[in-house]
Amino acid sequence: MNDTVLHRSLARVVAVRPGELRALFWSFAYFFCLLAGYYVLRPLRDEMGIAGGVRNLQWLFTATFAVMLAAVPLFGALVARLPRRRFIPLVYHFFVANIAIFWLLLALDAGKVHVARVFFVWISVFSLFAVSVFWSFMADLFSSEQGKRLFGFIAAGGSAGALAGPAITVWLAVPLGPVNLLIVAAALLEGAVLCARRLEFAAPQAQHATPAVAEPAKLGGGWLAGIAMVLRSPYLAGIALWVALLSLAGTFLYFQQASIVASSSDDPAVRTRIFASIDLAVGILTIGVQFLATGRLITRFGAGPAAAFLPIVFAFGFAVLAFAPVLLVVIAFQAAQRIANFALSNPAREVLFTVLAREEKYKAKNVIDIVVFRGADAASGWLYAILRAAGLELSAIALASVPVAALWFALALALGRAQERRALRPAPRDNANATAN
């Protein structure tokens, strides 16, 4: 199929321009492979979180945050010293090597409970690093205007992968066994590396009609520069707060889900199937919205209102859960918030980063996506444990979360207005001293 025919076909669902076709295709395929691999692993993570003990989840979240604190400076040093075409594949090859080690340990049944806890922490680190690197690449490649048009379709690649991953898990979990699914996940991750390499060749064509410039040999700057950028920039600090509130709401919901699902069945296979079924339902509904509506909605209403839709879903969901803390409600709530996040609010949030300087897109974004998110996860986990220890029931915790979602909604609208103002300014300088005001 030549570019003209492909453009006419895609133009029915996304406002793509001829020079953007190849970059759009490889971005879609890259995100598909990445999330397909992750969603093959995700049900194993949720099951291992329960295997490690529901009451130990706050410790697992804290351990994850500690690992993040150690990993982010190393990533900052890597980004500062290597060009994009080298450090992106290197990150994913490292995670593939980790998967091979876990496969060996689990196949030998060596210290199952301890390996389960380490695997839970590892996959939490992997998921944020892998996706953060991907969206940093997207923010680096596409302008703000392009992001509003194309990020929804690109996100649909991830949703297609999120649909394929659970389907693979449901299909192969019994004949292959859960442990051997790790091999499938590793192969998909290597597919993501291939797509990233191809995207490097497609990038100059997509950037031709935009203010973007050729990638420098390396970004430079200090290995802790991202933290300083977030601290001195109200705009970046606002995005960090948005992410922290997302983590708080998501952690409270996840803990409630773990408690309700654990009480519904003692069979690990049944619990794994429940988690995979949730992922499958979310993928089916999300991909339809992303193909047909996301780009149009973000272009029409802006990034702020689109990012504000998720807090509305959380406010409504917690209100319902407060009066009916049962399995059916928590599954429906989990599915609804993830659809709202993946289909609309997450692509909108990624648009917020397109107006930053290149170093900020990799270093500051990495700090926000990883340190802030997992730090908020750990804090939220302990807060939830304290509330439960104080005698609060699931219903009371859910009800107390509603006003938090209202504050989150107001912040999203404010960030959207700030993004629009920044998009009208000249492109930020691409050097280590660029300042975010």
For each residue, the residues with C-beta under 8 A, 3 or more apart:
1: 5 6 9
2: 5 6
3: 6 7 18 21 22
4: 7 8 18
5: 1 2 8 9
6: 1 2 3 9 10 21 25
7: 3 4 10 11 16 17 18 21
8: 4 5 11 12
9: 1 5 6 12
10: 6 7 13 14 16 21 24 153
11: 7 8 14 15 16
12: 8 9
13: 10 153 291 292
14: 10 11 24 149 150 152 153 291 295
15: 11 149 150 295 296 299
16: 7 10 11 20 21 24 149 150 153
17: 7 20 209
18: 3 4 7 21
19: 205 206 208 209
20: 16 17 23 24 146 150 205 206
21: 3 6 7 10 16 18 24 25
22: 3 25 26 202 205 206
23: 20 26 27 141 142 199 202 203 205 206
24: 10 14 16 20 21 27 28 150 153 154 206
25: 6 21 22 28 29 202
26: 22 23 29 30 195 196 198 199 202
27: 23 24 30 31 138 141 150 154 157 195 199
28: 24 25 31 32 153 154 156 157 160
29: 25 26 32 33 157 191 195
30: 26 27 33 34 134 157 192 195 196 199
31: 27 28 34 35 134 154 155 157 158 161
32: 28 29 35 36 157 158 160 161 164
33: 29 30 36 37 161 188 189 191 192 194 195
34: 30 31 37 38 130 131 134 158 161 188 189 192
35: 31 32 38 39 131 157 158 159 161 162 165
36: 32 33 39 40 160 161 162 164 165 168 188
37: 33 34 40 41 161 165 184 185 186 187 188 189 191 192
38: 34 35 41 42 123 126 127 130 131 161 162 165 185
39: 35 36 42 43 161 162 164 165 166 169 279 283
40: 36 37 44 165 168 169 181 184 185 188
41: 37 38 44 45 123 126 181 182 185
42: 38 39 45 46 123 127 165 166 275 279
43: 39 46 47 166 169 173 272 275 276 279
44: 40 41 47 48 119 123 178 181 182 272
45: 41 42 48 49 119 120 123 124
46: 42 43 49 50 258 271 272 275
47: 43 44 50 51 178 268 271 272 275
48: 44 45 51 52 116 117 119 120
49: 45 46 52 54 57 60 116 120 258
50: 46 47 53 54 258 261 262 268 271
51: 47 48 112 113 116 268
52: 48 49 56 57 60 113 116 117 120
53: 50 56 57
54: 49 50 57 258 259 262
55:
56: 52 53 59 60 117
57: 49 52 53 54 60 61 255 258 381
58: 61 62 378 381 382 384 385
59: 56 62 63
60: 49 52 56 57 63 64 117 120 121 124 381
61: 57 58 64 65 124 251 374 377 378 380 381
62: 58 59 65 66 378 381 382
63: 59 60 66 67 117 121
64: 60 61 67 68 120 121 124 125 374 377 378
65: 61 62 68 69 371 374 375 377 378
66: 62 63 69 70
67: 63 64 70 71 121 125
68: 64 65 71 72 125 128 370 371 374 375
69: 65 66 72 371
70: 66 67 73 74
71: 67 68 74 75 125 129 370
72: 68 69 75 76 226 366 367 370 371
73: 70 76 77 223 224
74: 70 71 77 78 223
75: 71 72 78 79 91 129 366
76: 72 73 79 80 222 223 224 225 226 363 366
77: 73 74 80 81 223
78: 74 75 81 82 87 90 91
79: 75 76 82 87 218 219 362 363 366
80: 76 77 218 219 220 221 222 223 225
81: 77 78 218
82: 78 79 86 87 90 218
83: 86 87 215 216 217 218
84: 87 88 137 140 200 215
85: 88 89 197 200 215
86: 82 83 89 90
87: 78 79 82 83 84 90 91
88: 84 85 91 92 133 137 193 196
89: 85 86 92 93 193 196 197
90: 78 82 86 87 93 94
91: 75 78 87 88 94 95 129 130 133
92: 88 89 95 96 130 133 189 190 192 193 196
93: 89 90 96 97 193
94: 90 91 97 98
95: 91 92 98 99 126 129 130 189
96: 92 93 99 100 186 189 190
97: 93 94 100 101
98: 94 95 101 102 122 126
99: 95 96 102 103 182 185 186 189
100: 96 97 103 104 182 186
101: 97 98 104 105
102: 98 99 105 106 115 119 122 182
103: 99 100 106 107 179 180 182 183 186
104: 100 101 107 108
105: 101 102 108 110 111 115
106: 102 103 109 110 112 115 119 179 182
107: 103 104 179
108: 104 105
109: 106 112
110: 105 106 115
111: 105 114 115
112: 51 106 109 115 116
113: 51 52 116 117
114: 111 117 118
115: 102 105 106 110 111 112 118 119
116: 48 49 51 52 112 113 119 120
117: 48 52 56 60 63 113 114 120 121
118: 114 115 121 122
119: 44 45 48 102 106 115 116 122 123
120: 45 48 49 52 60 64 116 117 123 124
121: 60 63 64 67 117 118 124 125
122: 98 102 118 119 125 126
123: 38 41 42 44 45 119 120 126 127
124: 45 60 61 64 120 121 127 128 374 377
125: 64 67 68 71 121 122 128 129 370 374
126: 38 41 95 98 122 123 129 130
127: 38 42 123 124 130 131
128: 68 124 125 131 132 369 370 373 374
129: 71 75 91 95 125 126 132 133 370
130: 34 38 91 92 95 126 127 133 134 189 192
131: 34 35 38 127 128 134 135 369
132: 128 129 135 136 365 366 369 370
133: 88 91 92 129 130 136 137 366
134: 30 31 34 130 131 137 138
135: 131 132 138 139 350 353 365 369
136: 132 133 139 140 353 361 362 365 366
137: 84 88 133 134 140 141 196 199
138: 27 134 135 141 142 147 151 154 350
139: 135 136 142 147 350 353 354 356 361 365
140: 84 136 137 212 215 358 361 362
141: 23 27 137 138 199 203 206 207 212
142: 23 138 139 146 147 150 151 206 210 354
143: 146 147 210 211 212 354
144: 147 148 351 354 355 419 422 423
145: 148 149 423
146: 20 142 143 149 150 206 210 354
147: 138 139 142 143 144 150 151 347 350 351 354
148: 144 145 151 295 298 299 302 303 351
149: 14 15 16 145 146 295 299
150: 14 15 16 20 24 27 142 146 147 153 154 295
151: 138 142 147 148 154 155 294 295 298 347 350 351
152: 14 155 156 290 293 294 295 296 297 298 343 344 347
153: 10 13 14 16 24 28 150 156 157 290 291 294 295
154: 24 27 28 31 138 150 151 157 158 347
155: 31 151 152 158 159 290 294 342 343 346 347
156: 28 152 153 159 160 286 287 290 291 294
157: 27 28 29 30 31 32 35 153 154 160 161
158: 31 32 34 35 154 155 161 162 342
159: 35 155 156 162 163 283 286 287 290 342 343
160: 28 32 36 156 157 163 164 283 287
161: 31 32 33 34 35 36 37 38 39 157 158 164 165 188
162: 35 36 38 39 158 159 165 166 279 282 283 286 342
163: 159 160 166 167 280 283 284 287
164: 32 36 39 160 161 167 168 283
165: 35 36 37 38 39 40 42 161 162 168 169 188 279 283
166: 39 42 43 162 163 169 170 276 277 279 280 283
167: 163 164 170 171 280
168: 36 40 164 165 171 172 181 184
169: 39 40 43 165 166 172 173 181 272 276 279
170: 166 167 173 273 276 277 280
171: 167 168
172: 168 169 175 176 180 181 184
173: 43 169 170 176 177 178 181 269 272 273 276
174: 177
175: 172
176: 172 173 180 181 184
177: 173 174 180 181
178: 44 47 173 181 272
179: 103 106 107 182
180: 103 172 176 177 183 184
181: 40 41 44 168 169 172 173 176 177 178 184 185
182: 41 44 99 100 102 103 106 179 185 186
183: 103 180 186 187
184: 37 40 168 172 176 180 181 187 188
185: 37 38 40 41 99 181 182 188 189
186: 37 96 99 100 103 182 183 189 190
187: 37 183 184 190 191
188: 33 34 36 37 40 161 165 184 185 191 192
189: 33 34 37 92 95 96 99 130 185 186 192 193
190: 92 96 186 187 193 194
191: 29 33 37 187 188 194 195
192: 30 33 34 37 92 130 188 189 195 196
193: 88 89 92 93 189 190 196 197
194: 33 190 191 197 198
195: 26 27 29 30 33 191 192 198 199
196: 26 30 88 89 92 137 192 193 199 200
197: 85 89 193 194 200 201
198: 26 194 195 201 202
199: 23 26 27 30 137 141 195 196 202 203
200: 84 85 196 197 203
201: 197 198 204
202: 22 23 25 26 198 199 205 206
203: 23 141 199 200 206 207 215
204: 201 207 208 214
205: 19 20 22 23 202 208
206: 19 20 22 23 24 141 142 146 202 203 210
207: 141 203 204 210 212 213
208: 19 204 205
209: 17 19
210: 142 143 146 206 207
211: 143 427
212: 140 141 143 207 427
213: 207 430
214: 204
215: 83 84 85 140 203
216: 83 219 220 430
217: 83
218: 79 80 81 82 83
219: 79 80 216 358 359 362 363 432
220: 80 216 359 431 432
221: 80 225 359 363 432
222: 76 80 225 228 432
223: 73 74 76 77 80
224: 73 76 227 228
225: 76 80 221 222 228 229 359 363 432
226: 72 76 229 230 360 362 363 364 365 366 367
227: 224 230 231 367 371
228: 222 224 225 231 232
229: 225 226 232 233 236 359 360 363 364 367 436
230: 226 227 233 236 237 240 364 367 368 372
231: 227 228 237
232: 228 229 435 436
233: 229 230 236 237 364 435 436 437
234: 237 238 437
235: 238 239 415 418 422 436 437
236: 229 230 233 239 240 356 360 364 368 436
237: 230 231 233 234 240 241
238: 234 235 241 242 411 414 415 418
239: 235 236 242 243 349 352 353 368 415
240: 230 236 237 243 244 367 368 372
241: 237 238 244 245 411
242: 238 239 245 246 307 349 408 411 412 415
243: 239 240 246 247 349 368 369 372 373 376
244: 240 241 247 248 372 373 375 376
245: 241 242 248 249 311 376 404 405 407 408 411
246: 242 243 249 250 310 341 373 408
247: 243 244 250 251 372 373 374 376 377 380
248: 244 245 251 252 376 379 380 383 401 404
249: 245 246 252 253 311 314 318 337 401 404 405 408
250: 246 247 253 254 337
251: 61 247 248 254 255 376 377 380 381 384
252: 248 249 255 256 318 380 384 397 398 401
253: 249 250 256 257 314 317 318 321 330 333 334 337
254: 250 251 257 258
255: 57 251 252 258 259 381 384
256: 252 253 259 260 321 325 330 394 397 398
257: 253 254 260 261 330 331 334
258: 46 49 50 54 57 254 255 261 262
259: 54 255 256 262 263 394
260: 256 257 263 264 325 326 327 330 394
261: 50 257 258 264 265 271 274 275 327 330
262: 50 54 258 259 265 271
263: 259 260
264: 260 261 274 327
265: 261 262 270 271 274
266:
267: 270 271
268: 47 50 51 271 272
269: 173 272 273
270: 265 267 273 274
271: 46 47 50 261 262 265 267 268 274 275
272: 43 44 46 47 169 173 178 268 269 275 276
273: 170 173 269 270 276 277
274: 261 264 265 270 271 277 278 331
275: 42 43 46 47 261 271 272 278 279
276: 43 166 169 170 173 272 273 279 280
277: 166 170 273 274 280 281
278: 274 275 281 282 331 334 335
279: 39 42 43 162 165 166 169 275 276 282 283
280: 163 166 167 170 276 277 283 284
281: 277 278 284 285 335
282: 162 278 279 285 286 335 338 339 342
283: 39 159 160 162 163 164 165 166 279 280 286 287
284: 163 280 281 287 288
285: 281 282 288 289 335 339 343
286: 156 159 162 282 283 289 290 338 339 342 343
287: 156 159 160 163 283 284 290 291
288: 284 285 291 292
289: 285 286 292 293 294 339 343 344
290: 152 153 155 156 159 286 287 293 294 342 343 347
291: 13 14 153 156 287 288 294
292: 13 288 289
293: 152 289 290 296 297 343
294: 151 152 153 155 156 289 290 291 297 298 343 344 347
295: 14 15 148 149 150 151 152 153 298 299
296: 15 152 293 299 300
297: 152 293 294 300 301 306 344
298: 148 151 152 294 295 301 302 303 306 344 347 348 351
299: 15 148 149 295 296
300: 296 297
301: 297 298 305 306
302: 148 298 305 306 416 419 420
303: 148 298 306 307 348 349 351 352 415 416 419 420
304: 307 308 348 412 413 414 415 416 417 419 420
305: 301 302 308 309 412 413 416
306: 297 298 301 302 303 309 344 345 347 348 416
307: 242 303 304 310 345 348 349 352 412 415 416
308: 304 305 311 312 345 409 412 413 416
309: 305 306 312 313 340 344 345
310: 246 307 313 314 337 340 341 344 345 408 412
311: 245 249 308 314 315 405 406 408 409 412
312: 308 309 315 316 340 405 409
313: 309 310 316 317 336 337 340
314: 249 253 310 311 317 318 337 401 405 408
315: 311 312 318 319 402 405 406 409
316: 312 313 319 320
317: 253 313 314 320 321 333 336 337
318: 249 252 253 314 315 321 322 333 398 399 401 402 405
319: 315 316 322 323 398 399 402
320: 316 317 323 324 329 333
321: 253 256 317 318 324 325 329 330 333 394 395 398
322: 318 319 325 395 396 398 399 402
323: 319 320 395
324: 320 321 329
325: 256 260 321 322 329 330 393 394 395 398
326: 260 329 330
327: 260 261 264 330 331
328: 331 332
329: 320 321 324 325 326 332 333
330: 253 256 257 260 261 321 325 326 327 333 334
331: 257 274 278 327 328 334 335
332: 328 329 335 336
333: 253 317 318 320 321 329 330 336 337
334: 253 257 278 330 331 337 338
335: 278 281 282 285 331 332 338 339
336: 313 317 332 333 339 340
337: 249 250 253 310 313 314 317 333 334 340 341
338: 282 286 334 335 341 342
339: 282 285 286 289 335 336 342 343
340: 309 310 312 313 336 337 343 344 345
341: 246 310 337 338 344 345 346
342: 155 158 159 162 282 286 290 338 339 346
343: 152 155 159 285 286 289 290 293 294 339 340 347
344: 152 289 294 297 298 306 309 310 340 341 347 348
345: 306 307 308 309 310 340 341 348 349 412
346: 155 341 342 349 350
347: 147 151 152 154 155 290 294 298 306 343 344 350 351
348: 298 303 304 306 307 344 345 351 352 416
349: 239 242 243 303 307 345 346 352 353
350: 135 138 139 147 151 346 347 353 354
351: 144 147 148 151 298 303 347 348 354 419
352: 239 303 307 348 349 355 415 419
353: 135 136 139 239 349 350 356 360 361 365
354: 139 142 143 144 146 147 350 351 423
355: 144 352 419 422 423 425 428
356: 139 236 353 360 361 364 365 428 436
357: 360 361 428 429 430 431 434 436
358: 140 219 361 362 428 430
359: 219 220 221 225 229 362 363 364 430 431 432 434
360: 226 229 236 353 356 357 363 364 365 428 434 436
361: 136 139 140 353 356 357 358 364 365
362: 79 136 140 219 226 358 359 365 366
363: 76 79 219 221 225 226 229 359 360 366 367
364: 226 229 230 233 236 356 359 360 361 367 368 436
365: 132 135 136 139 226 353 356 360 361 362 368 369
366: 72 75 76 79 132 133 136 226 362 363 369 370 371
367: 72 226 227 229 230 240 363 364 370 371 372
368: 230 236 239 240 243 364 365 371 372 373
369: 128 131 132 135 243 365 366 372 373
370: 68 71 72 125 128 129 132 366 367 373 374
371: 65 68 69 72 227 366 367 368 374 375
372: 230 240 243 244 247 367 368 369 375 376
373: 128 243 244 246 247 368 369 370 376 377
374: 61 64 65 68 124 125 128 247 370 371 377 378
375: 65 68 244 371 372 378 379
376: 243 244 245 247 248 251 372 373 379 380
377: 61 64 65 124 247 251 373 374 380 381
378: 58 61 62 64 65 374 375 381 382
379: 248 375 376 382 383
380: 61 247 248 251 252 376 377 383 384
381: 57 58 60 61 62 251 255 377 378 384 385
382: 58 62 378 379 385 386
383: 248 379 380 386 387
384: 58 251 252 255 380 381 387 388 397
385: 58 381 382 388 389
386: 382 383 389 390
387: 383 384 390 392 396 397 400
388: 384 385 391 392 397
389: 385 386
390: 386 387
391: 388
392: 387 388 396 397 400
393: 325 396 397
394: 256 259 260 321 325 397 398
395: 321 322 323 325 398 399
396: 322 387 392 393 399 400
397: 252 256 384 387 388 392 393 394 400 401
398: 252 256 318 319 321 322 325 394 395 401 402
399: 318 319 322 395 396 402
400: 387 392 396 397 403 404
401: 248 249 252 314 318 397 398 404 405
402: 315 318 319 322 398 399 405 406
403: 400 406 407
404: 245 248 249 400 401 407 408
405: 245 249 311 312 314 315 318 401 402 408 409
406: 311 315 402 403 409 410
407: 245 403 404 410 411
408: 242 245 246 249 310 311 314 404 405 411 412
409: 308 311 312 315 405 406 412 413
410: 406 407 413 414
411: 238 241 242 245 407 408 414 415
412: 242 304 305 307 308 310 311 345 408 409 415 416
413: 304 305 308 409 410 416 417
414: 238 304 410 411 417 418
415: 235 238 239 242 303 304 307 352 411 412 418 419
416: 302 303 304 305 306 307 308 348 412 413 419 420
417: 304 413 414 420 421
418: 235 238 414 415 421 422
419: 144 302 303 304 351 352 355 415 416 422 423
420: 302 303 304 416 417 423 424
421: 417 418 424 425
422: 144 235 355 418 419 425
423: 144 145 354 355 419 420
424: 420 421
425: 355 421 422
426:
427: 211 212
428: 355 356 357 358 360 434 436
429: 357 433 434
430: 213 216 357 358 359 434
431: 220 357 359 434
432: 219 220 221 222 225 359
433: 429
434: 357 359 360 428 429 430 431
435: 232 233
436: 229 232 233 235 236 356 357 360 364 428
437: 233 234 235
